[in-house]
């Protein structure tokens, strides 16, 4: 008999999610987007119906944050009046504490629809599973032949217990060894614009970029790290003079290391890069070579378990657990900046291959993913692929495109075909 689960009347925040309600600001609460460009215009009525059909299958996504004396928690919400036509910039701050609606946004415009999810609800891996199920259900309601056994969660099924689990706590053990110390990184500080998020997306054929990575003995993520790091180094004079290393913070899904089916947060980060002062002048080839094997070394089960134990141990510490929420909020916010934001130049999240099944893929032209603005980072990078293309999206609250421009020009100089588009056209755009 399958492991079924009756959704509770409330959810505790998972270990990773505990930081976000505390660290939020008026204009930021770490929201990201996953969306699909279809071959036909989106019918909003069918999209609302599809959303209602998957609600009980994915209860941990239809929640709002509530205040407790000692902790925040998540309360299920039944109001699904959240399907709206897109009229503003992507990944605006979601109202986590809405008294009537879940902290989830579903948007559509012409042939596109997307879900925008705050990180206190799920990570990219969990949200992608839910978004693909919503897509499949929408296509079924639109009269498309999507097989019931297409490999995506059945909208009519009950949720599985493991999908709603806080896997950080599930796999936590006391660990005497601590992770290696992490130094502060060089910070990219272009002028920022309030209430603004510019997204620049590049589409690259997989048949172009995969052989380029393989020829150097690199995985695709290794290669993207190297290109991104060198783009900072080549495009920003301050990066070349920095005494601090240029580092990207790479998201690592722990579902590949632990037997977890959780659709909530279950990922950690590795801050990887190089020091400009280590060599008089770095070349593109130097940086790519420096990235070889770094991610594999960082994401071993041993290293990730040390990080998991460090984060989970801090949150489950009795002194932290019993501290009043107003005090805990200040401590976690300061800790997020010191331990998270200062250790990286920019985040890089590669969601991997979306793997749309037969009956679904033929109705989709492309996929998009966007990281919302960070508390202190002015440029973010998120990538995803389908069977044909890699989609690389930079987002940030600045009009500067020096790093993005250098990133895509590097790929073009490598002989790749790159199509670049943006949600906003500014005077200095020349990618």
C-alpha positions as semicolon CSV with decimal commas, in nm:
position;residue;x (nm);y (nm);z (nm)
1;X;0,000;0,000;0,000
2;X;0,142;0,342;-0,089
3;X;0,256;0,571;0,188
4;X;-0,031;0,823;0,194
5;X;-0,063;1,125;0,416
6;X;-0,345;1,343;0,543
7;X;-0,235;1,707;0,531
8;X;-0,221;1,864;0,880
9;X;-0,389;2,185;0,987
10;X;-0,046;2,355;0,997
11;X;0,314;2,293;0,893
12;X;0,629;2,386;1,082
13;X;0,882;2,567;0,864
14;X;1,157;2,339;0,743
15;X;1,512;2,416;0,857
16;X;1,608;2,617;0,546
17;X;1,278;2,806;0,546
18;X;1,318;2,937;0,902
19;X;1,553;3,212;0,787
20;X;1,333;3,374;0,522
21;X;1,045;3,524;0,723
22;X;1,306;3,673;0,957
23;X;1,539;3,803;0,686
24;X;1,265;3,950;0,465
25;X;1,241;4,321;0,386
26;X;0,956;4,526;0,244
27;X;1,076;4,466;-0,112
28;X;1,237;4,122;-0,078
29;X;1,149;3,777;0,050
30;X;1,343;3,552;-0,190
31;X;1,084;3,458;-0,450
32;X;1,166;3,261;-0,764
33;X;0,976;3,176;-1,082
34;X;0,925;2,867;-1,296
35;X;0,718;2,906;-1,612
36;X;0,632;2,767;-1,954
37;X;0,579;2,928;-2,293
38;X;0,309;2,724;-2,465
39;X;0,230;2,689;-2,833
40;X;-0,119;2,830;-2,777
41;X;-0,259;3,116;-2,571
42;X;-0,329;3,036;-2,206
43;X;-0,695;3,011;-2,105
44;X;-0,710;3,166;-1,754
45;X;-1,030;2,983;-1,659
46;X;-0,871;2,645;-1,731
47;X;-0,557;2,749;-1,545
48;X;-0,765;2,831;-1,236
49;X;-0,943;2,498;-1,264
50;X;-0,613;2,312;-1,298
51;X;-0,478;2,493;-0,992
52;X;-0,783;2,385;-0,790
53;X;-0,736;2,027;-0,908
54;X;-0,379;2,003;-0,781
55;X;-0,431;2,190;-0,453
56;X;-0,496;1,883;-0,238
57;X;-0,216;1,693;-0,414
58;X;0,040;1,961;-0,315
59;X;-0,087;2,106;0,016
60;X;0,251;2,240;0,132
61;X;0,248;2,497;-0,153
62;X;-0,092;2,646;-0,064
63;X;0,006;2,801;0,267
64;X;0,064;3,138;0,431
65;X;0,308;3,224;0,709
66;X;0,177;3,286;1,060
67;X;0,341;3,428;1,373
68;X;0,392;3,211;1,678
69;X;0,544;3,306;2,013
70;X;0,864;3,114;1,938
71;X;0,851;3,033;1,565
72;X;0,676;3,114;1,242
73;X;0,463;2,836;1,096
74;X;0,267;2,765;0,775
75;X;-0,113;2,755;0,764
76;X;-0,297;2,590;0,469
77;X;-0,514;2,834;0,270
78;X;-0,815;2,744;0,055
79;X;-0,853;3,071;-0,138
80;X;-0,721;3,010;-0,491
81;X;-0,801;3,351;-0,637
82;X;-0,432;3,393;-0,717
83;X;-0,432;3,345;-1,096
84;X;-0,366;3,691;-1,243
85;X;-0,257;3,841;-1,573
86;X;0,105;3,950;-1,549
87;X;0,135;4,328;-1,547
88;X;0,446;4,404;-1,338
89;X;0,809;4,298;-1,315
90;X;0,882;3,933;-1,224
91;X;0,933;3,791;-0,876
92;X;0,791;4,082;-0,679
93;X;0,783;4,025;-0,307
94;X;0,497;3,789;-0,218
95;X;0,274;3,868;0,080
96;X;0,383;3,584;0,308
97;X;0,134;3,679;0,579
98;X;-0,183;3,724;0,373
99;X;-0,492;3,653;0,588
100;X;-0,687;3,518;0,289
101;X;-0,455;3,374;0,022
102;X;-0,155;3,141;-0,002
103;X;0,196;3,282;-0,044
104;X;0,202;3,169;-0,404
105;X;0,156;3,358;-0,728
106;X;0,028;3,216;-1,060
107;X;0,060;3,451;-1,357
108;X;-0,023;3,430;-1,727
109;X;0,017;3,648;-2,035
110;X;-0,066;3,534;-2,388
111;X;0,112;3,199;-2,431
112;X;0,302;3,201;-2,100
113;X;0,209;3,099;-1,751
114;X;0,431;3,072;-1,447
115;X;0,431;3,006;-1,074
116;X;0,622;3,230;-0,834
117;X;0,715;3,062;-0,508
118;X;0,878;3,212;-0,197
119;X;1,172;3,010;-0,069
120;X;1,009;2,962;0,270
121;X;0,763;2,728;0,092
122;X;0,993;2,522;-0,132
123;X;1,315;2,515;-0,332
124;X;1,355;2,494;-0,709
125;X;1,345;2,115;-0,722
126;X;1,020;2,088;-0,529
127;X;0,856;2,378;-0,711
128;X;0,948;2,231;-1,051
129;X;0,761;1,910;-0,965
130;X;0,449;2,107;-0,870
131;X;0,475;2,335;-1,176
132;X;0,503;2,040;-1,415
133;X;0,199;1,876;-1,255
134;X;0,004;2,202;-1,297
135;X;0,114;2,216;-1,661
136;X;0,005;1,857;-1,727
137;X;-0,334;1,909;-1,562
138;X;-0,390;2,233;-1,757
139;X;-0,315;2,057;-2,086
140;X;-0,555;1,776;-1,996
141;X;-0,832;2,030;-1,929
142;X;-0,745;2,200;-2,260
143;X;-0,822;1,876;-2,441
144;X;-0,466;1,760;-2,503
145;X;-0,384;1,391;-2,484
146;X;-0,164;1,369;-2,177
147;X;-0,130;1,007;-2,062
148;X;-0,231;0,940;-1,703
149;X;0,093;0,744;-1,657
150;X;0,316;1,021;-1,797
151;X;0,545;1,009;-1,494
152;X;0,415;1,323;-1,323
153;X;0,220;1,317;-0,993
154;X;-0,148;1,233;-1,041
155;X;-0,354;1,541;-0,953
156;X;-0,630;1,323;-0,805
157;X;-0,399;1,128;-0,571
158;X;-0,335;1,204;-0,207
159;X;0,004;1,349;-0,113
160;X;0,276;1,110;0,000
161;X;0,411;1,149;0,353
162;X;0,768;1,188;0,233
163;X;0,676;1,483;0,013
164;X;0,576;1,692;0,315
165;X;0,872;1,595;0,534
166;X;1,139;1,830;0,662
167;X;1,426;1,617;0,535
168;X;1,689;1,828;0,711
169;X;1,557;1,711;1,046
170;X;1,492;1,360;0,914
171;X;1,857;1,305;0,820
172;X;2,016;1,514;1,095
173;X;2,268;1,346;1,322
174;X;2,507;1,505;1,569
175;X;2,836;1,555;1,390
176;X;3,167;1,632;1,561
177;X;3,332;1,756;1,241
178;X;3,252;2,105;1,117
179;X;3,253;2,232;0,757
180;X;3,569;2,402;0,633
181;X;3,569;2,777;0,712
182;X;3,440;3,001;0,435
183;X;3,600;3,339;0,364
184;X;3,423;3,659;0,263
185;X;3,384;3,714;-0,112
186;X;3,426;4,014;-0,341
187;X;3,096;4,201;-0,375
188;X;2,947;4,331;-0,700
189;X;2,796;4,675;-0,624
190;X;2,635;4,842;-0,929
191;X;2,372;5,115;-0,878
192;X;2,041;4,958;-0,776
193;X;1,690;5,062;-0,874
194;X;1,397;5,040;-0,631
195;X;1,093;4,831;-0,734
196;X;1,271;4,700;-1,042
197;X;1,391;4,361;-1,159
198;X;1,560;4,320;-1,494
199;X;1,571;3,967;-1,635
200;X;1,809;3,884;-1,922
201;X;1,765;3,537;-2,067
202;X;1,994;3,352;-2,303
203;X;1,889;3,043;-2,497
204;X;2,173;2,812;-2,601
205;X;2,137;2,482;-2,792
206;X;2,250;2,190;-2,578
207;X;2,427;2,048;-2,882
208;X;2,654;2,355;-2,869
209;X;2,730;2,386;-2,498
210;X;2,749;2,024;-2,382
211;X;3,038;1,930;-2,616
212;X;3,227;2,247;-2,511
213;X;3,206;2,142;-2,145
214;X;3,286;1,779;-2,217
215;X;3,592;1,868;-2,427
216;X;3,745;2,027;-2,115
217;X;3,646;1,744;-1,883
218;X;3,381;1,959;-1,713
219;X;3,019;1,901;-1,623
220;X;2,770;2,157;-1,751
221;X;2,747;2,318;-1,405
222;X;3,129;2,333;-1,379
223;X;3,140;2,504;-1,716
224;X;2,869;2,756;-1,625
225;X;3,051;2,836;-1,299
226;X;3,373;2,904;-1,490
227;X;3,203;3,125;-1,750
228;X;3,016;3,319;-1,480
229;X;3,326;3,373;-1,264
230;X;3,535;3,485;-1,558
231;X;3,257;3,723;-1,670
232;X;3,289;3,906;-1,338
233;X;3,667;3,907;-1,367
234;X;3,672;4,035;-1,725
235;X;3,383;4,283;-1,706
236;X;3,436;4,456;-1,369
237;X;3,775;4,624;-1,301
238;X;3,716;4,606;-0,926
239;X;3,694;4,227;-0,943
240;X;4,042;4,202;-1,097
241;X;4,192;4,416;-0,818
242;X;4,009;4,243;-0,533
243;X;4,197;4,088;-0,242
244;X;3,887;3,877;-0,180
245;X;3,794;3,581;-0,402
246;X;3,519;3,599;-0,663
247;X;3,273;3,325;-0,564
248;X;2,944;3,191;-0,693
249;X;2,710;3,017;-0,451
250;X;2,595;2,698;-0,624
251;X;2,269;2,538;-0,513
252;X;2,303;2,163;-0,447
253;X;1,992;1,946;-0,421
254;X;2,029;1,698;-0,136
255;X;1,771;1,469;-0,296
256;X;2,059;1,323;-0,497
257;X;2,245;1,231;-0,177
258;X;1,968;1,119;0,059
259;X;1,660;0,902;-0,003
260;X;1,421;1,196;0,015
261;X;1,100;1,267;-0,177
262;X;1,042;1,598;-0,001
263;X;0,883;1,876;-0,205
264;X;0,982;2,131;0,056
265;X;1,328;2,285;0,083
266;X;1,606;2,028;0,074
267;X;1,916;2,190;-0,071
268;X;2,236;2,352;0,047
269;X;2,498;2,575;-0,113
270;X;2,866;2,554;-0,199
271;X;3,058;2,881;-0,241
272;X;3,320;2,822;-0,511
273;X;3,554;3,051;-0,698
274;X;3,909;3,183;-0,729
275;X;4,127;3,462;-0,594
276;X;4,229;3,726;-0,852
277;X;4,546;3,788;-0,650
278;X;4,661;3,427;-0,697
279;X;4,786;3,508;-1,047
280;X;4,892;3,827;-1,223
281;X;4,645;3,770;-1,504
282;X;4,381;3,499;-1,538
283;X;4,265;3,375;-1,875
284;X;3,931;3,214;-1,950
285;X;4,107;2,878;-1,977
286;X;4,274;2,929;-1,638
287;X;3,939;2,981;-1,467
288;X;3,773;2,684;-1,638
289;X;4,063;2,463;-1,533
290;X;4,036;2,592;-1,176
291;X;3,671;2,484;-1,164
292;X;3,745;2,125;-1,264
293;X;3,633;1,888;-0,989
294;X;3,558;2,164;-0,735
295;X;3,184;2,106;-0,729
296;X;3,220;1,727;-0,711
297;X;3,451;1,769;-0,414
298;X;3,219;2,014;-0,240
299;X;2,900;1,810;-0,284
300;X;3,021;1,476;-0,148
301;X;2,786;1,325;0,108
302;X;3,045;1,380;0,379
303;X;3,081;1,753;0,313
304;X;2,710;1,810;0,263
305;X;2,627;1,619;0,581
306;X;2,856;1,847;0,780
307;X;2,668;2,147;0,643
308;X;2,330;1,984;0,704
309;X;2,425;1,912;1,065
310;X;2,559;2,263;1,118
311;X;2,242;2,433;0,991
312;X;1,999;2,192;1,153
313;X;2,190;2,186;1,480
314;X;2,174;2,564;1,502
315;X;1,797;2,575;1,444
316;X;1,724;2,286;1,683
317;X;1,951;2,419;1,957
318;X;1,736;2,456;2,274
319;X;1,856;2,812;2,332
320;X;1,745;2,912;1,982
321;X;1,420;2,716;1,995
322;X;1,311;2,877;2,322
323;X;1,410;3,233;2,231
324;X;1,107;3,459;2,167
325;X;1,030;3,515;1,801
326;X;1,104;3,888;1,806
327;X;1,457;3,819;1,938
328;X;1,514;3,519;1,713
329;X;1,415;3,727;1,411
330;X;1,700;3,973;1,470
331;X;1,956;3,699;1,531
332;X;1,859;3,502;1,218
333;X;1,859;3,812;1,000
334;X;2,210;3,913;1,106
335;X;2,325;3,552;1,069
336;X;2,183;3,535;0,716
337;X;2,383;3,838;0,605
338;X;2,709;3,732;0,772
339;X;2,701;3,360;0,696
340;X;2,520;3,379;0,361
341;X;2,534;3,707;0,170
342;X;2,893;3,806;0,250
343;X;3,037;3,466;0,150
344;X;2,930;3,488;-0,214
345;X;2,951;3,724;-0,509
346;X;2,635;3,587;-0,671
347;X;2,410;3,279;-0,650
348;X;2,397;3,024;-0,934
349;X;2,110;2,776;-0,934
350;X;2,101;2,509;-1,205
351;X;1,769;2,322;-1,195
352;X;1,897;2,072;-1,450
353;X;1,678;1,908;-1,712
354;X;1,306;1,967;-1,669
355;X;1,226;1,632;-1,836
356;X;0,879;1,705;-1,970
357;X;0,712;1,374;-2,060
358;X;0,552;1,270;-2,388
359;X;0,215;1,435;-2,430
360;X;0,340;1,747;-2,251
361;X;0,666;1,850;-2,419
362;X;0,510;1,889;-2,764
363;X;0,283;2,167;-2,634
364;X;0,568;2,371;-2,482
365;X;0,794;2,608;-2,676
366;X;1,034;2,692;-2,392
367;X;1,083;2,699;-2,015
368;X;1,180;2,990;-1,796
369;X;1,316;3,025;-1,446
370;X;1,407;3,346;-1,263
371;X;1,556;3,416;-0,921
372;X;1,402;3,717;-0,752
373;X;1,619;3,991;-0,608
374;X;1,840;3,911;-0,311
375;X;1,880;4,117;0,004
376;X;2,227;4,237;-0,101
377;X;2,305;4,063;-0,433
378;X;2,246;4,278;-0,742
379;X;2,275;3,996;-0,992
380;X;2,152;3,636;-0,973
381;X;2,168;3,348;-1,218
382;X;1,927;3,058;-1,263
383;X;1,935;2,795;-1,537
384;X;1,716;2,512;-1,661
385;X;1,709;2,295;-1,974
386;X;1,473;2,083;-2,179
387;X;1,562;1,828;-2,445
388;X;1,695;2,094;-2,685
389;X;1,807;2,411;-2,510
390;X;1,973;2,549;-2,201
391;X;1,800;2,861;-2,066
392;X;2,022;3,094;-1,861
393;X;1,847;3,385;-1,687
394;X;2,022;3,668;-1,505
395;X;1,808;3,885;-1,280
396;X;1,877;4,182;-1,059
397;X;1,774;4,525;-0,937
398;X;2,026;4,715;-1,152
399;X;2,029;4,841;-1,510
400;X;2,392;4,738;-1,553
401;X;2,445;4,446;-1,791
402;X;2,824;4,433;-1,800
403;X;2,851;4,084;-1,648
404;X;2,562;3,939;-1,849
405;X;2,704;4,085;-2,169
406;X;3,047;3,933;-2,104
407;X;2,893;3,595;-2,012
408;X;2,705;3,561;-2,341
409;X;2,991;3,702;-2,548
410;X;3,220;3,436;-2,401
411;X;2,979;3,169;-2,520
412;X;2,959;3,325;-2,866
413;X;3,339;3,336;-2,886
414;X;3,330;2,966;-2,797
415;X;3,132;2,912;-3,116
416;X;2,784;2,880;-2,964
417;X;2,458;3,014;-3,099
418;X;2,301;3,237;-2,834
419;X;1,965;3,414;-2,845
420;X;1,930;3,687;-2,581
421;X;1,612;3,861;-2,469
422;X;1,509;4,083;-2,178
423;X;1,191;4,191;-2,002
424;X;1,320;4,551;-1,997
425;X;1,516;4,741;-2,260
426;X;1,756;5,000;-2,120
427;X;1,987;5,242;-2,301
428;X;2,306;5,050;-2,224
429;X;2,174;4,710;-2,336
430;X;2,408;4,565;-2,596
431;X;2,438;4,195;-2,527
